[in-house]
Amino acid sequence: MTYCGIRYPGGTTMVTTPDGRLLHAARSLCLRNHSPTGFEWGYHGSGPAQLALALLLDATGSDRLSLRLYQQFKAEIVAGWGDAWALESKEIDEWINRHA
Protein backbone atom coordinates (compact mmCIF):
# COMPACT_ATOMS: atom_id res chain seq x y z
CA MET A 1 0.00 0.00 0.00
CA THR A 2 1.83 3.04 -1.30
CA TYR A 3 1.31 6.79 -1.46
CA CYS A 4 2.95 8.26 -4.58
CA GLY A 5 3.73 11.79 -5.70
CA ILE A 6 5.06 13.25 -8.91
CA ARG A 7 5.97 16.77 -9.97
CA TYR A 8 5.49 17.38 -13.68
CA PRO A 9 7.39 19.90 -15.80
CA GLY A 10 5.82 23.28 -15.12
CA GLY A 11 5.34 22.50 -11.43
CA THR A 12 2.02 20.64 -11.39
CA THR A 13 1.92 17.97 -8.66
CA MET A 14 -0.20 14.86 -8.22
CA VAL A 15 -0.44 12.63 -5.15
CA THR A 16 -2.22 9.27 -5.08
CA THR A 17 -3.31 7.17 -2.12
CA PRO A 18 -2.76 3.42 -1.67
CA ASP A 19 -6.22 2.69 -3.08
CA GLY A 20 -5.51 4.74 -6.21
CA ARG A 21 -7.48 7.88 -5.31
CA LEU A 22 -6.08 11.34 -5.86
CA LEU A 23 -5.24 12.91 -2.53
CA HIS A 24 -6.97 16.28 -2.27
CA ALA A 25 -6.20 19.08 0.16
CA ALA A 26 -9.81 19.88 1.12
CA ARG A 27 -9.96 18.00 4.43
CA SER A 28 -6.55 19.22 5.57
CA LEU A 29 -7.38 22.80 4.54
CA CYS A 30 -10.34 22.71 6.94
CA LEU A 31 -7.89 22.10 9.79
CA ARG A 32 -4.97 24.34 8.74
CA ASN A 33 -4.85 26.49 5.63
CA HIS A 34 -1.17 26.54 4.68
CA SER A 35 -1.43 26.19 0.91
CA PRO A 36 -4.78 26.58 -0.82
CA THR A 37 -2.97 26.32 -4.17
CA GLY A 38 -1.97 22.71 -3.53
CA PHE A 39 0.66 20.30 -2.34
CA GLU A 40 4.43 20.54 -2.66
CA TRP A 41 7.45 18.75 -1.24
CA GLY A 42 11.22 18.90 -1.16
CA TYR A 43 11.60 21.95 1.10
CA HIS A 44 10.31 23.41 4.39
CA GLY A 45 7.34 25.51 3.30
CA SER A 46 3.58 25.86 3.19
CA GLY A 47 2.91 23.38 0.36
CA PRO A 48 4.90 20.63 2.09
CA ALA A 49 3.10 21.40 5.37
CA GLN A 50 -0.27 20.96 3.65
CA LEU A 51 0.86 17.67 2.12
CA ALA A 52 2.23 16.36 5.42
CA LEU A 53 -1.06 17.13 7.15
CA ALA A 54 -3.11 15.56 4.33
CA LEU A 55 -0.99 12.39 4.31
CA LEU A 56 -1.27 11.93 8.06
CA LEU A 57 -5.02 12.60 7.97
CA ASP A 58 -5.52 10.08 5.21
CA ALA A 59 -3.32 7.45 6.85
CA THR A 60 -4.67 7.80 10.40
CA GLY A 61 -8.13 9.35 10.12
CA SER A 62 -7.27 11.36 13.23
CA ASP A 63 -7.46 15.15 13.15
CA ARG A 64 -5.86 15.46 16.57
CA LEU A 65 -2.90 13.17 15.94
CA SER A 66 -2.29 14.62 12.47
CA LEU A 67 -2.32 18.19 13.77
CA ARG A 68 0.13 17.28 16.50
CA LEU A 69 2.65 15.57 14.21
CA TYR A 70 2.45 17.06 10.72
CA GLN A 71 5.11 19.77 11.09
CA GLN A 72 7.64 17.23 12.33
CA PHE A 73 6.58 14.79 9.58
CA LYS A 74 7.11 17.57 7.05
CA ALA A 75 10.59 18.34 8.38
CA GLU A 76 11.74 14.72 8.64
CA ILE A 77 10.05 13.15 5.61
CA VAL A 78 8.29 15.45 3.13
CA ALA A 79 11.00 18.12 2.90
CA GLY A 80 13.54 15.56 1.67
CA TRP A 81 11.68 14.29 -1.39
CA GLY A 82 12.65 14.95 -5.02
CA ASP A 83 10.38 15.26 -8.05
CA ALA A 84 8.88 11.78 -7.59
CA TRP A 85 8.43 9.78 -4.41
CA ALA A 86 6.70 6.73 -2.96
CA LEU A 87 5.89 6.10 0.68
CA GLU A 88 4.52 2.86 2.07
CA SER A 89 1.59 3.04 4.49
CA LYS A 90 3.58 0.95 6.94
CA GLU A 91 6.39 3.54 6.85
CA ILE A 92 3.90 6.18 7.97
CA ASP A 93 2.63 3.87 10.72
CA GLU A 94 6.19 3.17 11.89
CA TRP A 95 7.05 6.87 11.87
CA ILE A 96 3.94 7.67 13.91
CA ASN A 97 4.72 4.91 16.41
CA ARG A 98 8.18 6.40 16.97
CA HIS A 99 6.84 9.96 17.42
CA ALA A 100 3.39 9.68 18.98
DSSP file (Angstrom, degrees, kcal/mol; ACC not computed):
  #  RESIDUE AA STRUCTURE BP1 BP2  ACC     N-H-->O    O-->H-N    N-H-->O    O-->H-N    TCO  KAPPA ALPHA  PHI   PSI    X-CA   Y-CA   Z-CA
    1    1 A M              0   0    0      0, 0.0    88,-2.9     0, 0.0     2,-0.4   0.000 360.0 360.0 360.0 113.0    0.0    0.0    0.0
    2    2 A T  E     -A   88   0A   0     16,-0.3     2,-0.4    86,-0.2    18,-0.2  -0.951 360.0-148.8-129.8 134.2    1.8    3.0   -1.3
    3    3 A Y  E     -A   87   0A   0     84,-3.2    84,-2.8    -2,-0.4     2,-0.4  -0.808  28.8-167.7 -87.8 139.0    1.3    6.8   -1.5
    4    4 A C  E     -AB  86  16A   0     12,-1.8    12,-2.7    -2,-0.4     2,-0.4  -0.980  11.4-173.4-133.4 144.2    2.9    8.3   -4.6
    5    5 A G  E     -AB  85  15A   0     80,-2.3    80,-2.3    -2,-0.4     2,-0.4  -0.989   1.5-177.2-135.4 146.9    3.7   11.8   -5.7
    6    6 A I  E     -AB  84  14A   0      8,-2.1     8,-1.9    -2,-0.4     2,-0.6  -0.998  16.0-150.2-142.9 140.0    5.1   13.3   -8.9
    7    7 A R  E     - B   0  13A   0     76,-1.9     6,-0.2    -2,-0.4     5,-0.1  -0.954  21.5-152.6-108.5 121.5    6.0   16.8  -10.0
    8    8 A Y    >   -     0   0    0      4,-3.3     3,-2.4    -2,-0.6     4,-0.2  -0.503  35.3 -79.2 -89.0 159.1    5.5   17.4  -13.7
    9    9 A P  T 3  S+     0   0    0      0, 0.0     3,-0.3     0, 0.0    -1,-0.1  -0.346 123.1  38.2 -53.8 136.3    7.4   19.9  -15.8
   10   10 A G  T 3  S-     0   0    0      1,-0.2    -2,-0.0    -3,-0.1    -3,-0.0   0.263 127.9 -85.2  97.1 -10.1    5.8   23.3  -15.1
   11   11 A G  S <  S+     0   0    0     -3,-2.4    -1,-0.2     1,-0.3     2,-0.1   0.382  77.8 146.7  98.2  -5.1    5.3   22.5  -11.4
   12   12 A T        -     0   0    0     -3,-0.3    -4,-3.3    -4,-0.2     2,-0.3  -0.454  30.9-158.6 -67.0 137.0    2.0   20.6  -11.4
   13   13 A T  E     -B    7   0A   0     -6,-0.2     2,-0.4    -2,-0.1    -6,-0.2  -0.869  12.6-170.2-118.3 152.8    1.9   18.0   -8.7
   14   14 A M  E     -B    6   0A   0     -8,-1.9    -8,-2.1    -2,-0.3     2,-0.4  -0.993   1.2-170.5-141.1 134.3   -0.2   14.9   -8.2
   15   15 A V  E     -B    5   0A   0     -2,-0.4     8,-3.2     8,-0.3     2,-0.3  -0.991   5.9-165.2-126.6 130.9   -0.4   12.6   -5.1
   16   16 A T  E     -BC   4  22A   0    -12,-2.7   -12,-1.8    -2,-0.4     6,-0.2  -0.864  13.0-133.1-115.8 152.5   -2.2    9.3   -5.1
   17   17 A T    >   -     0   0    0      4,-2.7     3,-2.3    -2,-0.3   -15,-0.2  -0.446  36.6 -95.0 -94.0 169.3   -3.3    7.2   -2.1
   18   18 A P  T 3  S+     0   0    0      0, 0.0   -16,-0.3     0, 0.0   -15,-0.1   0.786 125.8  53.0 -57.8 -27.6   -2.8    3.4   -1.7
   19   19 A D  T 3  S-     0   0    0    -18,-0.1   -16,-0.1     2,-0.1    -3,-0.0   0.301 123.8-102.8 -92.5  11.6   -6.2    2.7   -3.1
   20   20 A G  S <  S+     0   0    0     -3,-2.3     2,-0.1     1,-0.3   -17,-0.0   0.447  76.2 136.0  88.5   0.7   -5.5    4.7   -6.2
   21   21 A R        -     0   0    0      1,-0.1    -4,-2.7    -5,-0.0     2,-0.4  -0.434  61.4-109.1 -75.4 154.4   -7.5    7.9   -5.3
   22   22 A L  B     -C   16   0A   0     -6,-0.2     2,-0.6    -2,-0.1    -6,-0.3  -0.699  33.0-125.9 -75.4 135.9   -6.1   11.3   -5.9
   23   23 A L        -     0   0    0     -8,-3.2    -8,-0.3    -2,-0.4     2,-0.3  -0.769  29.9-163.4 -85.1 122.9   -5.2   12.9   -2.5
   24   24 A H        -     0   0    0     -2,-0.6     4,-0.3    30,-0.1     3,-0.3  -0.733  22.6-135.2-106.4 156.4   -7.0   16.3   -2.3
   25   25 A A  S  > S+     0   0    0     -2,-0.3     4,-2.8     1,-0.2     5,-0.3   0.561  77.6  99.9 -85.1  -9.9   -6.2   19.1    0.2
   26   26 A A  H  > S+     0   0    0      1,-0.2     4,-1.3     2,-0.2    -1,-0.2   0.865  83.7  43.3 -51.3 -50.8   -9.8   19.9    1.1
   27   27 A R  H  > S+     0   0    0     -3,-0.3     4,-0.7     1,-0.2     3,-0.4   0.923 117.2  46.3 -64.4 -43.2  -10.0   18.0    4.4
   28   28 A S  H >> S+     0   0    0     -4,-0.3     4,-2.7     1,-0.2     3,-0.8   0.857 106.8  58.8 -68.2 -33.1   -6.5   19.2    5.6
   29   29 A L  H 3< S+     0   0    0     -4,-2.8    -1,-0.2     1,-0.2    -2,-0.2   0.806  98.1  60.5 -65.2 -28.6   -7.4   22.8    4.5
   30   30 A C  H 3< S+     0   0    0     -4,-1.3    -1,-0.2    -3,-0.4    -2,-0.2   0.782 112.9  37.7 -67.6 -25.7  -10.3   22.7    6.9
   31   31 A L  H << S+     0   0    0     -3,-0.8     2,-0.3    -4,-0.7    -2,-0.2   0.885 137.4   0.3 -91.2 -46.3   -7.9   22.1    9.8
   32   32 A R     <  -     0   0    0     -4,-2.7     2,-1.1    18,-0.1    -1,-0.3  -0.963  61.7-148.8-146.8 126.2   -5.0   24.3    8.7
   33   33 A N        +     0   0    0     -2,-0.3    -4,-0.1     1,-0.2    -3,-0.0  -0.729  43.3 138.8-100.0  86.7   -4.8   26.5    5.6
   34   34 A H  S    S+     0   0    0     -2,-1.1    -1,-0.2     1,-0.2    13,-0.1   0.826  77.2  12.0 -91.6 -39.0   -1.2   26.5    4.7
   35   35 A S    >   +     0   0    0     -3,-0.3     3,-1.8    11,-0.2    -1,-0.2  -0.663  53.0 174.1-148.3  82.8   -1.4   26.2    0.9
   36   36 A P  T 3  S+     0   0    0      0, 0.0     3,-0.1     0, 0.0    -1,-0.1   0.658  82.7  65.9 -65.7 -12.9   -4.8   26.6   -0.8
   37   37 A T  T 3  S-     0   0    0      1,-0.3     2,-0.2     0, 0.0    10,-0.0   0.538 114.0 -96.6 -87.1  -5.9   -3.0   26.3   -4.2
   38   38 A G    <   -     0   0    0     -3,-1.8    -1,-0.3   -13,-0.0    12,-0.2  -0.706  50.0 -34.1 128.9-175.7   -2.0   22.7   -3.5
   39   39 A F        +     0   0    0     -2,-0.2     2,-0.3    11,-0.1     8,-0.1  -0.447  45.5 168.2 -85.0 154.3    0.7   20.3   -2.3
   40   40 A E        -     0   0    0      7,-0.9     2,-0.3    -2,-0.1    11,-0.3  -0.916   7.1-173.8-149.1 174.8    4.4   20.5   -2.7
   41   41 A W        +     0   0    0     -2,-0.3    38,-0.2    38,-0.1     3,-0.1  -0.967  50.4  72.1-162.5 169.2    7.5   18.8   -1.2
   42   42 A G  S    S+     0   0    0     36,-2.0     2,-0.3    -2,-0.3    37,-0.2   0.516  95.8  47.7  95.2   6.0   11.2   18.9   -1.2
   43   43 A Y  S    S-     0   0    0     35,-0.1     2,-1.0     2,-0.1    -1,-0.3  -0.947  91.9 -91.5-161.2 175.1   11.6   22.0    1.1
   44   44 A H  S    S+     0   0    0     -2,-0.3     2,-0.2    35,-0.1    31,-0.1  -0.742  78.4 107.2 -99.7  85.7   10.3   23.4    4.4
   45   45 A G  S  > S-     0   0    0     -2,-1.0     4,-1.6    -5,-0.1     5,-0.1  -0.730  81.8 -77.1-145.6-166.8    7.3   25.5    3.3
   46   46 A S  H  > S+     0   0    0     -2,-0.2     4,-2.3     2,-0.2   -11,-0.2   0.889 120.6  52.3 -71.9 -41.3    3.6   25.9    3.2
   47   47 A G  H  > S+     0   0    0      1,-0.2     4,-2.1     2,-0.2    -7,-0.9   0.927 111.7  46.6 -62.1 -45.6    2.9   23.4    0.4
   48   48 A P  H  > S+     0   0    0      0, 0.0     4,-2.7     0, 0.0    -1,-0.2   0.861 110.3  54.4 -63.9 -34.3    4.9   20.6    2.1
   49   49 A A  H  X S+     0   0    0     -4,-1.6     4,-2.3     2,-0.2    -2,-0.2   0.923 108.5  48.6 -63.2 -43.0    3.1   21.4    5.4
   50   50 A Q  H  X S+     0   0    0     -4,-2.3     4,-2.4     1,-0.2    -1,-0.2   0.904 113.0  47.8 -63.9 -41.0   -0.3   21.0    3.6
   51   51 A L  H  X S+     0   0    0     -4,-2.1     4,-2.9   -11,-0.3     5,-0.2   0.927 109.8  51.8 -65.9 -44.6    0.9   17.7    2.1
   52   52 A A  H  X S+     0   0    0     -4,-2.7     4,-2.3     1,-0.2     5,-0.2   0.922 112.4  46.2 -58.2 -44.7    2.2   16.4    5.4
   53   53 A L  H  X S+     0   0    0     -4,-2.3     4,-2.5     1,-0.2    -1,-0.2   0.930 113.4  48.9 -63.6 -45.4   -1.1   17.1    7.1
   54   54 A A  H  X S+     0   0    0     -4,-2.4     4,-2.5     2,-0.2    -2,-0.2   0.897 111.1  50.0 -63.6 -41.0   -3.1   15.6    4.3
   55   55 A L  H  X S+     0   0    0     -4,-2.9     4,-2.6     2,-0.2    -1,-0.2   0.935 112.8  45.8 -63.1 -46.3   -1.0   12.4    4.3
   56   56 A L  H  X S+     0   0    0     -4,-2.3     4,-2.5    -5,-0.2     5,-0.5   0.898 112.9  50.8 -65.6 -39.2   -1.3   11.9    8.1
   57   57 A L  H  X S+     0   0    0     -4,-2.5     4,-2.4    -5,-0.2    -1,-0.2   0.930 113.4  45.1 -61.0 -45.4   -5.0   12.6    8.0
   58   58 A D  H  < S+     0   0    0     -4,-2.5    -2,-0.2     1,-0.2    -1,-0.2   0.909 117.1  44.5 -66.2 -41.7   -5.5   10.1    5.2
   59   59 A A  H  < S+     0   0    0     -4,-2.6    -1,-0.2    -5,-0.2    -2,-0.2   0.850 129.6  22.1 -72.5 -35.2   -3.3    7.5    6.8
   60   60 A T  H  < S-     0   0    0     -4,-2.5    -3,-0.2    -5,-0.2    -2,-0.2   0.746  81.5-141.3-106.4 -28.8   -4.7    7.8   10.4
   61   61 A G     <  +     0   0    0     -4,-2.4     2,-0.6    -5,-0.5    -4,-0.1   0.525  63.9 123.7  74.9   4.8   -8.1    9.3   10.1
   62   62 A S     >  -     0   0    0     -6,-0.4     4,-2.0     1,-0.2    -1,-0.2  -0.877  44.7-171.8-109.1 113.9   -7.3   11.4   13.2
   63   63 A D  H  > S+     0   0    0     -2,-0.6     4,-2.7     2,-0.2     5,-0.2   0.939  89.9  49.5 -60.8 -47.5   -7.5   15.1   13.2
   64   64 A R  H  > S+     0   0    0      1,-0.2     4,-1.7     2,-0.2    -1,-0.2   0.932 113.7  42.7 -62.7 -49.8   -5.9   15.5   16.6
   65   65 A L  H  > S+     0   0    0      1,-0.2     4,-1.7     2,-0.2    -1,-0.2   0.916 115.1  50.7 -63.4 -43.6   -2.9   13.2   15.9
   66   66 A S  H  X S+     0   0    0     -4,-2.0     4,-2.1     1,-0.2    -2,-0.2   0.912 109.9  49.6 -62.3 -44.0   -2.3   14.6   12.5
   67   67 A L  H  < S+     0   0    0     -4,-2.7     4,-0.3     1,-0.2    -1,-0.2   0.843 111.3  50.4 -64.0 -33.0   -2.3   18.2   13.8
   68   68 A R  H  < S+     0   0    0     -4,-1.7    -1,-0.2    -5,-0.2    -2,-0.2   0.834 122.9  27.8 -73.5 -31.8    0.1   17.3   16.5
   69   69 A L  H  X S+     0   0    0     -4,-1.7     4,-2.4    -3,-0.1     3,-0.3   0.584  90.3  92.1-109.5 -11.5    2.6   15.6   14.2
   70   70 A Y  H  X S+     0   0    0     -4,-2.1     4,-2.6     1,-0.2     5,-0.2   0.829  85.3  52.4 -65.3 -34.1    2.4   17.1   10.7
   71   71 A Q  H  > S+     0   0    0     -4,-0.3     4,-2.2     2,-0.2    -1,-0.2   0.907 113.7  44.4 -67.2 -38.7    5.1   19.8   11.1
   72   72 A Q  H  > S+     0   0    0     -3,-0.3     4,-2.6     2,-0.2     5,-0.3   0.890 112.6  52.0 -69.6 -39.0    7.6   17.2   12.3
   73   73 A F  H  X>S+     0   0    0     -4,-2.4     4,-2.5     2,-0.2     5,-1.4   0.902 109.7  50.7 -61.9 -41.7    6.6   14.8    9.6
   74   74 A K  H  <>S+     0   0    0     -4,-2.6     5,-2.9    -5,-0.2     6,-0.2   0.954 113.1  44.8 -58.7 -50.4    7.1   17.6    7.0
   75   75 A A  H  <5S+     0   0    0     -4,-2.2    -2,-0.2     1,-0.2    -1,-0.2   0.889 122.1  35.7 -64.5 -41.1   10.6   18.3    8.4
   76   76 A E  H  <5S+     0   0    0     -4,-2.6    -1,-0.2    -5,-0.1    -2,-0.2   0.781 136.4   8.2 -86.2 -28.0   11.7   14.7    8.6
   77   77 A I  T ><5S+     0   0    0     -4,-2.5     3,-1.3    -5,-0.3     4,-0.3   0.775 123.6  44.6-119.0 -63.5   10.1   13.2    5.6
   78   78 A V  G > <S+     0   0    0     -5,-1.4   -36,-2.0     1,-0.3     3,-1.3   0.834 106.3  59.3 -64.6 -37.5    8.3   15.4    3.1
   79   79 A A  G 3 <S+     0   0    0     -5,-2.9    -1,-0.3    -6,-0.3    -4,-0.1   0.692 101.7  56.9 -67.2 -17.7   11.0   18.1    2.9
   80   80 A G  G <  S+     0   0    0     -3,-1.3    -1,-0.3    -6,-0.2    -2,-0.2   0.477  82.3 109.7 -93.3  -2.3   13.5   15.6    1.7
   81   81 A W    <   -     0   0    0     -3,-1.3     4,-0.1    -4,-0.3   -40,-0.1  -0.403  52.8-149.0 -79.3 151.3   11.7   14.3   -1.4
   82   82 A G        -     0   0    0      2,-0.5    -1,-0.1    -2,-0.1    -2,-0.0  -0.006  53.2 -58.2 -93.6-155.5   12.6   14.9   -5.0
   83   83 A D  S    S+     0   0    0      1,-0.1   -76,-1.9   -77,-0.1     2,-0.4   0.804 125.1  28.3 -63.5 -31.3   10.4   15.3   -8.1
   84   84 A A  E    S+A    6   0A   0    -78,-0.2    -2,-0.5     2,-0.0     2,-0.3  -0.984  72.1 167.2-131.9 144.0    8.9   11.8   -7.6
   85   85 A W  E     -A    5   0A   0    -80,-2.3   -80,-2.3    -2,-0.4     2,-0.3  -0.977  20.0-157.7-150.6 160.6    8.4    9.8   -4.4
   86   86 A A  E     -A    4   0A   0     -2,-0.3     2,-0.4   -82,-0.2   -82,-0.2  -0.992   9.5-172.8-141.5 138.2    6.7    6.7   -3.0
   87   87 A L  E     -A    3   0A   0    -84,-2.8   -84,-3.2    -2,-0.3     2,-0.1  -0.978  19.6-133.6-137.9 120.5    5.9    6.1    0.7
   88   88 A E  E >>  -A    2   0A   0     -2,-0.4     4,-1.5   -86,-0.2     3,-0.6  -0.434  17.9-126.9 -71.4 143.9    4.5    2.9    2.1
   89   89 A S  H 3> S+     0   0    0    -88,-2.9     4,-2.4     1,-0.2     3,-0.2   0.886 112.2  56.7 -55.1 -40.5    1.6    3.0    4.5
   90   90 A K  H 3> S+     0   0    0    -89,-0.3     4,-2.6     1,-0.2    -1,-0.2   0.814 100.7  57.3 -66.1 -28.6    3.6    0.9    6.9
   91   91 A E  H <> S+     0   0    0     -3,-0.6     4,-2.3     2,-0.2    -1,-0.2   0.891 107.6  47.8 -66.7 -38.5    6.4    3.5    6.8
   92   92 A I  H  X S+     0   0    0     -4,-1.5     4,-2.8     2,-0.2    -2,-0.2   0.940 112.2  49.5 -64.3 -46.9    3.9    6.2    8.0
   93   93 A D  H  X S+     0   0    0     -4,-2.4     4,-2.5     1,-0.2    -2,-0.2   0.913 112.2  47.8 -58.4 -44.4    2.6    3.9   10.7
   94   94 A E  H  X S+     0   0    0     -4,-2.6     4,-1.6     2,-0.2    -1,-0.2   0.904 111.5  50.3 -64.1 -41.7    6.2    3.2   11.9
   95   95 A W  H  X S+     0   0    0     -4,-2.3     4,-1.3     2,-0.2    -2,-0.2   0.934 111.5  48.4 -61.8 -46.1    7.0    6.9   11.9
   96   96 A I  H >X S+     0   0    0     -4,-2.8     4,-2.8     1,-0.2     3,-0.6   0.924 108.1  54.4 -60.4 -45.0    3.9    7.7   13.9
   97   97 A N  H 3< S+     0   0    0     -4,-2.5    -1,-0.2     1,-0.3    -2,-0.2   0.838 109.7  47.9 -60.0 -32.8    4.7    4.9   16.4
   98   98 A R  H 3< S+     0   0    0     -4,-1.6    -1,-0.3    -3,-0.2    -2,-0.2   0.750 123.7  31.5 -76.8 -23.3    8.2    6.4   17.0
   99   99 A H  H <<        0   0    0     -4,-1.3    -2,-0.2    -3,-0.6    -3,-0.2   0.579 360.0 360.0-113.5 -13.5    6.8   10.0   17.4
  100  100 A A     <        0   0    0     -4,-2.8    -3,-0.1    -5,-0.2    -1,-0.1   0.491 360.0 360.0 -79.1 360.0    3.4    9.7   19.0
